[in-house]
């Protein structure tokens, strides 16, 4: 069976699942909190204001200061939500129609590579539905469909790193709030799927969440997920993480996860994966 047919199967079964209806609910929480911050803004804010907050994250922790154990729960919800939704498709498909396809002519390498393409497409779907949900929320509460941010809101959102009003360039805002979160989600989701071939899915998910926690406390582009924080993006903050560095490392993680997962799957006992 050709890779194209395998991919068609995975896109049809993997992208049109009922669980994607949870995505608007995930982004309802950060949008509601952002709405409260916009209460004093006459214009009602913009779509970009809400996106910047949904992927805000946390400012770098000061190693010389007191230990702060607080976590950006809303950021972990929006990023971790994608990982949770993508967690079980590969193994679930292996116990259903996917196994029949594998037995009836599909190669193991092609089967896993198809899952990799599905995984990347699923992350695009997640961000598309997230952006659409945020846009709908913005319009319902009188906001504007603009890629420009509200300068007066910056001190409230970025109060730990920026103390004055600032108008971000639309291109920089798109990189920080849309492009980098997408690439970071792809890297984390691909790594999580590959890990499922070594450990149980729940352990793989916990490892992925641990990486998000590490990204909060360690300010480095080498940690998957760090590029998904707008408050640390070098596109918006002078001493932030350069987007190109985080993007290059995320792409390396994607490629490594695809290769390692493919090699592992070719020697994996499929029956044990079904247990």
C-alpha positions as CSV (number, residue, x, y, z in Angstrom):
1,X,0.0,0.0,0.0
2,X,1.4,3.4,-0.9
3,X,2.3,6.1,1.6
4,X,-0.4,8.3,0.0
5,X,-3.1,5.8,0.8
6,X,-1.8,5.3,4.3
7,X,-1.8,9.1,4.9
8,X,-5.3,9.4,3.5
9,X,-6.4,6.8,6.0
10,X,-4.7,8.6,8.9
11,X,-5.9,12.0,8.0
12,X,-9.5,10.8,7.7
13,X,-9.5,8.9,10.9
14,X,-7.1,11.0,13.0
15,X,-8.3,14.6,12.2
16,X,-12.0,14.1,12.3
17,X,-12.4,12.9,15.9
18,X,-15.0,14.2,18.3
19,X,-12.3,15.2,20.8
20,X,-11.3,18.2,18.7
21,X,-14.5,19.8,20.1
22,X,-12.6,20.2,23.3
23,X,-10.2,22.7,21.8
24,X,-12.6,25.7,22.1
25,X,-13.2,24.8,25.7
26,X,-9.4,24.7,26.4
27,X,-9.0,28.2,25.1
28,X,-12.1,29.6,26.8
29,X,-10.3,29.8,30.2
30,X,-7.3,32.0,29.1
31,X,-9.6,34.1,26.9
32,X,-11.8,34.8,29.9
33,X,-8.9,35.9,32.0
34,X,-7.5,38.1,29.2
35,X,-11.0,39.6,28.9
36,X,-10.8,40.7,32.5
37,X,-7.5,42.4,31.8
38,X,-9.1,44.2,28.8
39,X,-11.9,45.6,31.0
40,X,-10.4,49.1,31.0
41,X,-9.5,49.1,27.3
42,X,-12.1,51.1,25.3
43,X,-11.4,49.3,22.0
44,X,-12.1,45.9,23.5
45,X,-8.7,44.5,22.5
46,X,-7.7,42.6,19.4
47,X,-7.4,39.0,18.3
48,X,-3.6,39.2,18.8
49,X,-4.0,40.4,22.4
50,X,-5.9,37.2,23.2
51,X,-3.4,35.0,21.3
52,X,-0.5,36.6,23.1
53,X,-2.1,35.8,26.4
54,X,-3.1,32.3,25.5
55,X,0.6,31.4,24.9
56,X,2.0,33.9,27.4
57,X,3.9,31.4,29.6
58,X,6.2,32.7,32.3
59,X,9.1,35.0,32.6
60,X,12.5,33.4,33.2
61,X,13.0,32.4,36.8
62,X,15.8,34.3,38.7
63,X,18.2,31.6,39.9
64,X,19.6,34.1,42.5
65,X,16.2,34.9,44.0
66,X,13.8,32.8,46.1
67,X,12.6,29.6,44.7
68,X,9.2,30.1,43.0
69,X,7.2,26.9,42.5
70,X,4.3,28.6,40.7
71,X,3.5,27.3,37.2
72,X,1.7,29.1,34.3
73,X,-1.3,26.8,34.5
74,X,-3.2,28.4,31.6
75,X,-0.1,28.1,29.3
76,X,0.4,24.5,30.3
77,X,-3.3,23.9,29.6
78,X,-3.2,25.3,26.1
79,X,0.1,23.5,25.2
80,X,-0.5,20.3,27.1
81,X,-4.0,20.1,25.7
82,X,-2.6,19.3,22.2
83,X,-0.3,16.6,23.6
84,X,-3.2,15.0,25.4
85,X,-5.5,15.0,22.4
86,X,-2.7,13.5,20.2
87,X,-1.6,10.9,22.8
88,X,-3.4,7.7,21.9
89,X,-4.2,7.8,18.2
90,X,-1.2,5.8,17.0
91,X,-1.7,2.9,19.4
92,X,-5.5,3.1,19.1
93,X,-5.3,2.8,15.3
94,X,-2.9,-0.1,15.7
95,X,-5.6,-2.1,17.4
96,X,-8.2,-1.3,14.8
97,X,-8.1,-0.6,11.1
98,X,-4.5,0.4,11.1
99,X,-3.3,-3.1,12.0
100,X,-5.3,-4.6,9.1
101,X,-3.7,-2.1,6.8
102,X,-0.2,-3.0,8.1
103,X,-0.9,-6.7,7.7
104,X,-2.4,-6.4,4.2
105,X,0.6,-4.8,2.5
106,X,1.7,-1.7,4.3
107,X,5.3,-1.6,5.4
108,X,6.2,-0.7,9.0
109,X,8.3,2.2,7.9
110,X,5.5,3.6,5.7
111,X,2.9,3.0,8.4
112,X,4.9,5.0,11.0
113,X,5.9,7.8,8.7
114,X,2.2,8.2,7.9
115,X,1.5,8.6,11.6
116,X,4.3,11.3,11.7
117,X,2.6,13.3,8.9
118,X,-0.8,12.9,10.7
119,X,0.9,14.1,13.9
120,X,2.1,17.3,12.3
121,X,-1.2,17.8,10.6
122,X,-3.0,17.3,13.9
123,X,-0.9,20.1,15.4
124,X,-1.8,22.4,12.5
125,X,-5.5,21.5,13.1
126,X,-5.1,22.2,16.8
127,X,-3.7,25.7,16.2
128,X,-6.2,26.4,13.5
129,X,-9.2,25.6,15.7
130,X,-7.5,27.4,18.6
131,X,-7.1,30.5,16.5
132,X,-10.6,30.3,15.3
133,X,-12.0,29.9,18.8
134,X,-10.0,32.8,20.0
135,X,-11.2,34.9,17.1
136,X,-14.8,34.0,17.8
137,X,-14.4,35.0,21.5
138,X,-12.8,38.3,20.4
139,X,-15.7,39.1,18.1
140,X,-18.3,38.1,20.7
141,X,-16.9,40.6,23.2
142,X,-16.5,43.5,20.9
143,X,-12.8,43.0,20.0
144,X,-11.2,43.6,16.6
145,X,-9.8,41.1,14.2
146,X,-6.4,42.6,14.0
147,X,-2.9,41.2,14.1
148,X,-1.7,44.3,15.9
149,X,-1.7,44.3,19.7
150,X,-3.0,46.9,22.1
151,X,0.0,48.8,23.4
152,X,-1.7,49.8,26.7
153,X,-2.2,46.1,27.5
154,X,1.5,45.2,27.3
155,X,2.4,46.3,30.9
156,X,-0.4,44.0,32.2
157,X,0.6,41.0,30.1
158,X,4.4,41.4,30.1
159,X,4.7,43.1,33.5
160,X,7.7,40.9,34.5
161,X,9.8,41.9,31.5
162,X,8.2,45.0,29.9
163,X,6.9,47.9,32.0
164,X,5.8,50.4,29.3
165,X,3.3,50.3,26.5
166,X,4.6,48.8,23.3
167,X,3.2,48.3,19.9
168,X,4.6,45.0,18.4
169,X,5.1,44.6,14.7
170,X,2.4,42.4,13.3
171,X,5.0,40.0,11.8
172,X,6.8,39.7,15.1
173,X,3.5,39.0,16.9
174,X,2.5,36.3,14.4
175,X,5.9,34.6,14.9
176,X,5.6,34.7,18.7
177,X,1.9,33.8,19.1
178,X,1.2,31.6,16.1
179,X,4.3,30.2,14.3
180,X,6.5,29.4,17.3
181,X,3.8,27.7,19.4
182,X,2.9,25.6,16.3
183,X,6.5,24.5,15.8
184,X,7.0,23.8,19.5
185,X,3.8,21.7,19.6
186,X,4.9,19.7,16.6
187,X,8.3,18.9,18.3
188,X,6.7,17.9,21.6
189,X,3.9,15.9,20.0
190,X,6.3,14.0,17.7
191,X,8.6,13.3,20.7
192,X,5.7,12.1,22.7
193,X,4.5,9.7,20.0
194,X,8.0,8.2,19.6
195,X,8.3,7.7,23.4
196,X,5.1,5.7,23.3
197,X,7.1,2.9,21.6
198,X,9.4,2.6,24.6
199,X,7.0,3.4,27.5
200,X,3.3,3.4,28.2
201,X,1.3,6.4,26.8
202,X,0.6,7.8,30.2
203,X,4.4,7.8,31.0
204,X,5.1,9.4,27.6
205,X,2.6,12.2,28.4
206,X,4.1,12.8,31.9
207,X,7.5,13.1,30.3
208,X,6.2,15.6,27.9
209,X,4.6,17.6,30.7
210,X,7.8,17.4,32.6
211,X,9.5,19.0,29.7
212,X,7.0,21.9,29.9
213,X,7.8,22.3,33.5
214,X,11.5,22.3,32.7
215,X,10.9,25.0,30.1
216,X,9.4,27.2,32.8
217,X,12.4,27.0,35.0
218,X,15.2,26.7,32.4
219,X,15.4,29.6,29.9
220,X,16.9,27.7,27.0
221,X,15.8,27.2,23.4
222,X,17.1,23.6,23.7
223,X,14.1,22.6,25.8
224,X,11.1,21.7,23.7
225,X,8.2,24.1,24.6
226,X,10.3,27.1,25.5
227,X,9.6,28.6,22.1
228,X,5.9,28.6,22.7
229,X,6.1,31.3,25.4
230,X,5.3,34.8,24.0
231,X,6.7,36.4,27.1
232,X,10.2,34.9,26.3
233,X,10.1,35.4,22.6
234,X,13.0,37.4,21.2
235,X,10.6,38.7,18.5
236,X,8.9,40.7,21.3
237,X,11.4,41.0,24.1
238,X,14.9,42.3,23.7
239,X,16.7,39.6,25.7
240,X,14.3,36.8,24.9
241,X,14.9,33.5,23.1
242,X,15.7,34.0,19.4
243,X,12.9,32.5,17.4
244,X,15.2,31.0,14.8
245,X,17.2,29.2,17.5
246,X,14.1,27.7,19.1
247,X,12.7,26.8,15.6
248,X,15.9,25.1,14.4
249,X,16.1,23.0,17.6
250,X,12.4,22.1,17.4
251,X,12.9,20.9,13.8
252,X,15.8,18.8,15.0
253,X,13.6,17.2,17.6
254,X,10.9,16.6,15.0
255,X,13.4,14.9,12.6
256,X,15.1,12.9,15.4
257,X,11.7,11.7,16.8
258,X,10.6,10.6,13.3
259,X,13.8,8.7,12.6
260,X,14.1,7.1,16.1
261,X,10.4,6.2,16.2
262,X,10.6,4.6,12.7
263,X,13.6,2.5,13.6
264,X,12.1,1.5,16.9
265,X,8.7,0.5,15.3
266,X,10.4,-1.8,12.8
267,X,11.7,-4.0,15.6
268,X,8.8,-3.6,18.1
269,X,6.5,-6.4,19.1
270,X,3.1,-5.1,17.9
271,X,1.2,-7.4,20.2
272,X,2.8,-5.9,23.3
273,X,1.8,-2.4,22.1
274,X,-1.8,-3.5,22.1
275,X,-1.8,-4.5,25.8
